Amino acid sequence: MSDKNCEVPGCTNDSFKTVPADLAKKVFTIDDKKTKVHLCKEHYKEYKKGTKKERAMNRMDWD
């Protein structure tokens, strides 16, 4: 699918989704000063579980 790899340290899987770096840094230790982070499928699931409340609050602001 993609030629990019997961940006979580120690992971070499292919990228599955791109997520905002500020939310990903709350779950993973990512050193880069990027605005977006590439995650593999397994780390994306961890990201979704770890940021569930923050993402829900962001959706409430859309109304």
Steps between C-alpha positions, in 0.01 A plus 500: 500500500760753608877523479522675838562324829347541843671781693472341845853419623587134448219430250578415138147426374350683204299815560121451528370844604630852553394673823566838665834498679378688808251222580742220409760643740254446788512125432847440352845646555563673169790746490429672168354848470265391225135591467394152384621151588471176302378198699467131415172318556594371849624837625196672349278281718704600807475865395120477469467346847743746660347815353132410509400777743704771326355412160145501642558847644629623163188369328279685749663827395384449141135573578 
